[in-house]
């Protein structure tokens, strides 16, 4: 595809979309990656770490159901600009916490900030998806998304490695304040480039396929809980009064989406355990943690880009089932770890598996949702996704109280095997005819 065929407006918008994602990666590789570890170093327990994901999940359930009513018909470029400005203010407010509060107060202040600012974070997740569909013509989307994902991978990798070095070099808690400051700069420059975007002026083609853009606004990176914002723009397209169609659960889509709920719940059981486990059980330095994050993310990006090649050589459902079962690799090897070596192995294998599993789950979801009624199906999926995040975030710390941190991580691995088997049984493709 020749970039010389781009119009001046397209060149302008693509340029700022690329720089937006690069600086979002800086934020992701700094504040979003290390805030959970910071809380663990303040002796937060798994329940408190779990609130980092549970609180935003509740907000997402509520706001996404109201999105169509209040956001449909809005100027998505303007809405994205305004919500980005408000949402990213929360990262700036993290910087002075060690000067203002003791350790317990910092934990709860950080949790409160992330909860409050998850409101605009949820809105921007939805509005950005819709804005991207408006600004980028259908035939240019693979090109733009591919470059954005490459830039995101580069900036997250450099950001996590650089911040890990800073955290090991500087004294606590000033080291985390510097990292949160870097995240604030990334958020500021990302917001600047969003403000430079200009409306396309014409209606682009509405496609029923996901973008596979890995930027997920407003969510923290905890362990291997990394996912793309699948289909959020569909929440603005409902034609009737009721977007949440529970009657779909009585169709063949019911067992299918229930298997996804099991997967999401069991995925997040280990997630609130990981930061505390890294700090208290494995006694990892921030540099080792950052190296694990970087390796995981690069491996995830690499395997996700190879998904098309893999689908040409194997049955799609078999790939989904096998990758779903193998998704236990990250908590399994983490649970067996006693030093940095196994952590690196877990990060590499976990990233490779999740890049395939996540992409295959998105494809399976799209294959099971009809184009003409996709908003209702995607709303139900978004509900089950956030219910799974909520349930897993609370269930994991409960398990940890009885089994200990290492036992909870290994239990999470066993449950992920069960979740993969659920996908194998209930997420089969529809039979023709």
C-alpha positions as CSV (number, residue, x, y, z in Angstrom):
1,X,0.0,0.0,0.0
2,X,1.5,3.3,-1.1
3,X,1.5,6.0,1.6
4,X,1.8,8.6,-1.2
5,X,-1.9,8.1,-1.8
6,X,-2.7,9.5,1.6
7,X,-4.5,12.9,1.7
8,X,-3.0,15.7,3.7
9,X,-5.6,15.2,6.4
10,X,-4.9,11.5,6.6
11,X,-1.2,12.1,6.9
12,X,-1.9,14.6,9.7
13,X,-4.1,12.3,11.7
14,X,-2.0,9.2,11.2
15,X,1.1,11.1,12.4
16,X,-0.6,12.1,15.6
17,X,-2.1,8.6,16.1
18,X,1.4,7.1,15.9
19,X,2.8,9.6,18.4
20,X,-0.2,9.1,20.7
21,X,0.4,5.4,20.9
22,X,4.1,5.9,21.4
23,X,3.6,8.1,24.4
24,X,0.8,5.9,25.7
25,X,3.4,3.1,25.7
26,X,5.7,5.4,27.9
27,X,2.8,5.7,30.4
28,X,2.1,2.0,30.2
29,X,5.8,1.0,30.7
30,X,6.1,3.3,33.7
31,X,3.1,4.2,35.9
32,X,0.7,1.5,34.6
33,X,3.3,-1.3,34.9
34,X,4.8,-0.3,38.3
35,X,1.9,1.1,40.3
36,X,0.8,-2.4,41.5
37,X,4.5,-3.2,42.5
38,X,4.6,0.1,44.3
39,X,1.6,-0.9,46.4
40,X,3.2,-4.2,47.1
41,X,6.3,-2.5,48.4
42,X,4.0,-0.4,50.6
43,X,2.9,-3.8,52.0
44,X,-0.5,-3.8,50.3
45,X,-2.2,-7.2,50.5
46,X,-3.6,-9.1,47.5
47,X,-7.1,-7.9,48.2
48,X,-6.0,-4.2,48.0
49,X,-4.1,-4.9,44.8
50,X,-7.2,-6.7,43.4
51,X,-9.1,-3.5,43.9
52,X,-7.0,-1.9,41.2
53,X,-8.8,-4.1,38.7
54,X,-12.1,-4.7,40.5
55,X,-13.0,-1.1,40.9
56,X,-12.6,-0.1,37.3
57,X,-14.4,-3.3,36.3
58,X,-17.5,-2.1,38.2
59,X,-17.3,1.3,36.6
60,X,-16.9,-0.2,33.2
61,X,-20.0,-2.4,33.7
62,X,-22.1,0.6,34.7
63,X,-20.8,3.1,32.2
64,X,-20.7,0.9,29.2
65,X,-24.3,0.0,29.5
66,X,-25.1,3.8,29.5
67,X,-22.7,4.6,26.7
68,X,-25.1,4.4,23.8
69,X,-27.7,6.6,25.5
70,X,-25.3,9.4,26.4
71,X,-22.5,9.1,23.8
72,X,-24.2,8.3,20.6
73,X,-24.3,11.3,18.3
74,X,-21.4,13.0,20.1
75,X,-18.4,14.4,18.3
76,X,-16.0,11.5,19.1
77,X,-12.8,13.5,18.5
78,X,-13.9,16.2,20.9
79,X,-15.2,13.7,23.5
80,X,-11.9,11.8,23.3
81,X,-9.9,15.0,23.8
82,X,-11.8,16.1,26.9
83,X,-11.9,12.7,28.6
84,X,-8.2,12.1,27.9
85,X,-7.4,15.4,29.6
86,X,-9.4,14.6,32.7
87,X,-8.4,10.9,32.9
88,X,-4.7,11.5,32.7
89,X,-4.8,14.1,35.4
90,X,-5.0,11.1,37.8
91,X,-1.5,10.0,37.0
92,X,-0.1,13.4,37.9
93,X,-1.7,13.2,41.4
94,X,0.2,9.9,42.1
95,X,3.5,11.8,42.2
96,X,3.2,13.7,45.5
97,X,1.6,10.8,47.5
98,X,4.8,9.8,49.4
99,X,5.2,13.5,50.5
100,X,1.7,13.7,51.8
101,X,0.7,10.3,53.4
102,X,2.1,7.3,55.2
103,X,2.2,3.9,53.6
104,X,-1.4,2.8,54.4
105,X,-2.7,6.2,53.3
106,X,-0.7,6.0,50.0
107,X,-2.2,2.6,49.2
108,X,-5.8,3.8,49.7
109,X,-5.2,7.2,48.0
110,X,-3.8,5.4,45.0
111,X,-6.8,3.0,44.9
112,X,-9.2,5.9,45.2
113,X,-7.5,7.9,42.4
114,X,-7.6,4.9,40.1
115,X,-11.2,4.3,40.8
116,X,-12.3,7.9,40.3
117,X,-10.3,8.4,37.1
118,X,-11.5,5.1,35.7
119,X,-14.8,6.9,34.9
120,X,-13.2,9.0,32.2
121,X,-10.9,6.1,31.4
122,X,-13.9,3.9,30.5
123,X,-15.4,6.7,28.4
124,X,-12.2,7.3,26.5
125,X,-11.9,3.5,25.8
126,X,-15.2,3.6,24.1
127,X,-14.9,7.0,22.4
128,X,-11.4,6.3,21.1
129,X,-12.5,3.1,19.4
130,X,-15.3,5.0,17.7
131,X,-13.1,7.9,16.8
132,X,-10.5,5.6,15.3
133,X,-13.2,4.1,13.1
134,X,-14.2,7.5,12.0
135,X,-10.7,8.8,11.3
136,X,-9.1,5.8,9.6
137,X,-10.6,4.5,6.4
138,X,-11.2,0.8,6.4
139,X,-8.5,0.0,3.8
140,X,-5.9,1.9,5.9
141,X,-6.8,0.3,9.2
142,X,-4.4,-2.7,9.0
143,X,-1.5,-0.4,8.0
144,X,-2.2,2.1,10.9
145,X,-2.9,-0.5,13.5
146,X,0.2,-2.5,12.6
147,X,2.4,0.6,13.0
148,X,0.7,1.6,16.2
149,X,1.2,-1.8,17.7
150,X,4.9,-1.8,16.7
151,X,5.4,1.6,18.3
152,X,3.5,0.5,21.4
153,X,5.7,-2.6,21.7
154,X,8.9,-0.5,21.3
155,X,7.9,2.2,23.8
156,X,6.6,-0.2,26.4
157,X,9.8,-2.3,26.2
158,X,12.1,0.7,26.4
159,X,9.9,2.2,29.1
160,X,9.8,-0.8,31.4
161,X,13.5,-1.5,31.1
162,X,14.5,2.1,31.7
163,X,12.1,2.5,34.6
164,X,13.4,-0.8,36.1
165,X,16.9,0.5,36.0
166,X,15.8,3.8,37.6
167,X,13.9,2.0,40.3
168,X,17.0,-0.1,41.2
169,X,19.3,2.9,41.1
170,X,17.3,5.5,43.1
171,X,16.2,5.2,46.7
172,X,12.6,4.4,47.7
173,X,10.1,6.1,47.4
174,X,11.7,8.8,45.3
175,X,12.4,6.2,42.6
176,X,8.7,5.6,42.2
177,X,7.9,9.3,42.1
178,X,10.4,9.7,39.2
179,X,8.7,6.8,37.4
180,X,5.2,8.2,38.0
181,X,6.6,11.5,36.7
182,X,7.8,9.8,33.5
183,X,4.3,8.3,33.2
184,X,2.8,11.7,33.6
185,X,5.0,13.1,30.8
186,X,3.9,10.2,28.6
187,X,0.3,10.9,29.4
188,X,0.7,14.6,28.7
189,X,2.3,14.1,25.3
190,X,-0.2,11.4,24.3
191,X,-3.0,13.8,25.2
192,X,-1.4,16.6,23.2
193,X,-1.4,14.4,20.1
194,X,-5.0,13.4,20.6
195,X,-5.9,17.1,20.7
196,X,-4.2,17.6,17.4
197,X,-6.4,15.1,15.6
198,X,-8.9,16.6,13.2
199,X,-12.3,15.1,12.2
200,X,-12.3,13.3,8.9
201,X,-15.2,15.2,7.4
202,X,-16.6,12.1,5.7
203,X,-18.3,8.9,7.0
204,X,-15.9,5.9,6.8
205,X,-17.0,2.4,6.1
206,X,-18.3,0.6,9.2
207,X,-16.7,-2.8,9.4
208,X,-17.8,-5.6,11.7
209,X,-14.2,-6.8,12.5
210,X,-12.0,-5.7,15.4
211,X,-9.0,-3.4,15.0
212,X,-6.6,-5.5,17.1
213,X,-5.1,-2.3,18.4
214,X,-3.5,-3.1,21.7
215,X,-3.9,0.3,23.4
216,X,-6.3,-0.2,26.3
217,X,-6.9,3.2,27.9
218,X,-6.9,3.4,31.6
219,X,-6.0,-0.2,32.7
220,X,-3.0,-1.3,34.6
221,X,-0.5,-3.9,33.6
222,X,-0.5,-6.6,36.3
223,X,1.2,-9.8,35.6
224,X,-0.1,-11.2,32.3
225,X,-3.4,-9.3,32.4
226,X,-3.0,-7.6,29.0
227,X,-5.8,-7.4,26.6
228,X,-6.9,-5.3,23.6
229,X,-10.1,-3.2,23.8
230,X,-12.2,-5.5,21.7
231,X,-15.2,-4.0,20.0
232,X,-16.0,-1.2,22.4
233,X,-17.2,1.0,19.5
234,X,-20.1,-1.3,19.0
235,X,-21.6,-0.1,22.3
236,X,-22.5,3.1,20.5
237,X,-24.5,1.5,17.7
238,X,-27.5,0.0,19.2
239,X,-30.7,0.7,17.3
240,X,-33.3,-0.2,20.0
241,X,-33.9,0.9,23.5
242,X,-32.2,-2.1,25.3
243,X,-28.6,-2.9,24.5
244,X,-28.2,-5.6,27.1
245,X,-30.1,-8.6,25.6
246,X,-30.1,-11.4,28.2
247,X,-32.3,-13.4,25.9
248,X,-29.2,-14.2,23.9
249,X,-28.1,-16.4,26.8
250,X,-30.9,-18.8,25.9
251,X,-29.4,-19.3,22.4
252,X,-26.2,-21.2,21.5
253,X,-24.4,-18.0,22.4
254,X,-25.1,-18.7,26.0
255,X,-22.7,-21.6,26.6
256,X,-20.2,-19.9,24.3
257,X,-20.1,-16.6,26.3
258,X,-20.2,-18.6,29.6
259,X,-17.0,-20.3,28.7
260,X,-15.5,-16.8,28.2
261,X,-16.7,-15.8,31.6
262,X,-15.0,-18.9,33.1
263,X,-11.8,-18.0,31.3
264,X,-11.8,-14.3,32.4
265,X,-12.6,-15.2,36.0
266,X,-9.8,-17.8,36.2
267,X,-7.4,-15.5,34.4
268,X,-7.8,-12.8,37.0
269,X,-7.5,-15.2,40.0
270,X,-3.7,-15.0,40.0
271,X,-3.5,-11.3,38.9
272,X,-3.8,-9.6,42.3
273,X,-1.4,-12.1,43.8
274,X,1.4,-11.5,41.3
275,X,2.8,-8.1,42.6
276,X,2.8,-9.2,46.2
277,X,4.3,-12.6,45.2
278,X,7.1,-10.8,43.3
279,X,8.0,-8.6,46.2
280,X,7.3,-10.8,49.3
281,X,8.0,-14.3,48.1
282,X,10.4,-14.1,45.3
283,X,12.1,-10.9,46.6
284,X,12.6,-9.7,43.0
285,X,14.3,-6.4,42.2
286,X,12.3,-3.9,40.1
287,X,14.9,-4.4,37.3
288,X,14.0,-8.1,37.1
289,X,10.3,-7.3,37.3
290,X,10.7,-4.8,34.4
291,X,12.7,-7.3,32.4
292,X,9.9,-9.9,32.8
293,X,7.3,-7.4,31.7
294,X,9.4,-6.4,28.6
295,X,9.9,-10.0,27.5
296,X,6.3,-10.8,28.0
297,X,5.1,-7.9,25.9
298,X,7.5,-8.4,23.1
299,X,6.7,-12.1,23.0
300,X,2.9,-11.3,23.0
301,X,3.3,-8.9,20.1
302,X,5.4,-11.4,18.1
303,X,3.0,-14.3,18.5
304,X,-0.1,-12.1,17.8
305,X,1.5,-11.0,14.5
306,X,2.1,-14.7,13.6
307,X,-1.5,-15.6,14.3
308,X,-2.5,-15.3,10.6
309,X,0.2,-17.7,9.6
310,X,-0.8,-20.1,12.3
311,X,-4.4,-20.1,11.3
312,X,-3.5,-21.1,7.8
313,X,-1.8,-24.2,9.0
314,X,-4.1,-25.5,11.8
315,X,-7.8,-25.6,12.8
316,X,-8.9,-22.3,14.4
317,X,-10.8,-23.9,17.2
318,X,-7.9,-26.3,18.0
319,X,-5.6,-23.3,18.2
320,X,-8.0,-21.7,20.6
321,X,-8.4,-24.8,22.8
322,X,-4.6,-25.5,23.0
323,X,-3.6,-21.9,23.6
324,X,-6.4,-21.7,26.3
325,X,-5.0,-24.7,28.1
326,X,-1.4,-23.6,27.7
327,X,-2.3,-20.2,29.2
328,X,-1.5,-21.8,32.5
329,X,2.2,-21.4,31.6
330,X,2.7,-18.0,33.2
331,X,1.4,-18.8,36.7
332,X,2.7,-22.3,36.5
333,X,6.3,-21.3,36.0
334,X,5.9,-18.3,38.3
335,X,4.6,-20.6,41.0
336,X,7.7,-22.9,40.5
337,X,10.1,-20.0,40.5
338,X,12.7,-19.3,43.2
339,X,14.7,-16.8,41.3
340,X,14.9,-14.6,38.2
341,X,15.6,-17.4,35.7
342,X,12.2,-19.1,36.0
343,X,10.5,-15.6,36.0
344,X,12.1,-14.9,32.6
345,X,11.0,-18.3,31.3
346,X,7.4,-17.7,32.6
347,X,7.3,-14.3,30.9
348,X,8.5,-15.6,27.5
349,X,6.2,-18.5,27.4
350,X,3.3,-16.6,28.9
351,X,3.6,-13.8,26.3
352,X,3.9,-16.3,23.4
353,X,0.8,-18.1,24.5
354,X,-1.3,-15.0,25.3
355,X,-0.6,-13.4,22.0
356,X,-2.2,-16.4,20.3
357,X,-5.0,-17.0,22.9
358,X,-6.2,-13.4,23.0
359,X,-6.2,-13.1,19.2
360,X,-8.0,-16.4,18.8
361,X,-10.6,-15.5,21.4
362,X,-11.4,-12.2,19.6
363,X,-11.7,-14.1,16.3
364,X,-14.0,-16.7,17.8
365,X,-16.2,-14.0,19.4
366,X,-16.5,-12.2,16.0
367,X,-17.4,-15.4,14.2
368,X,-20.2,-16.1,16.7
369,X,-21.8,-12.6,16.5
370,X,-23.9,-11.7,13.5
371,X,-23.1,-8.3,11.8
372,X,-26.6,-7.0,12.0
373,X,-26.9,-7.5,15.8
374,X,-23.3,-7.2,16.9
375,X,-23.8,-4.3,19.4
376,X,-26.0,-6.5,21.6
377,X,-23.6,-9.4,21.5
378,X,-20.6,-7.2,22.2
379,X,-22.4,-5.5,25.1
380,X,-23.1,-9.0,26.6
381,X,-19.4,-9.9,26.1
382,X,-18.3,-6.6,27.8
383,X,-20.6,-7.4,30.8
384,X,-19.2,-10.9,31.2
385,X,-15.6,-9.7,30.7
386,X,-15.9,-7.2,33.6
387,X,-17.8,-9.7,35.7
388,X,-15.0,-12.1,35.2
389,X,-12.4,-9.5,36.2
390,X,-14.4,-8.6,39.2
391,X,-14.9,-12.1,40.3
392,X,-11.3,-13.2,39.8
393,X,-10.0,-10.1,41.5
394,X,-11.9,-11.0,44.7
395,X,-11.6,-14.7,44.5
396,X,-7.8,-14.7,44.1
397,X,-7.0,-13.0,47.4
398,X,-9.5,-15.3,49.2
399,X,-7.7,-18.3,47.9
400,X,-4.4,-16.7,48.9
401,X,-5.6,-16.6,52.5
402,X,-5.9,-20.4,52.6
403,X,-3.1,-21.5,50.3
404,X,-0.5,-18.8,50.7
405,X,0.9,-16.7,47.8
406,X,2.7,-19.5,46.0
407,X,-0.2,-21.9,46.5
408,X,-2.6,-19.3,45.1
409,X,-0.4,-18.7,42.0
410,X,-0.3,-22.5,41.3
411,X,-4.0,-22.8,42.0
412,X,-4.5,-20.1,39.4
413,X,-2.5,-22.2,36.9
414,X,-4.7,-25.2,37.5
415,X,-7.9,-23.2,37.1
416,X,-6.6,-21.8,33.8
417,X,-6.3,-25.3,32.5
418,X,-9.9,-25.8,33.4
419,X,-10.8,-22.6,31.7
420,X,-9.0,-23.7,28.5
421,X,-11.0,-27.0,28.6
422,X,-14.2,-24.9,28.9
423,X,-13.2,-23.1,25.7
424,X,-12.5,-26.4,24.0
425,X,-16.0,-27.7,24.8
426,X,-18.3,-24.7,24.7
427,X,-16.6,-22.3,22.3
428,X,-16.8,-24.6,19.3
429,X,-17.6,-22.8,16.0
430,X,-21.2,-22.9,14.8
431,X,-22.1,-25.6,12.3
432,X,-22.9,-24.5,8.8
433,X,-26.6,-24.5,8.1
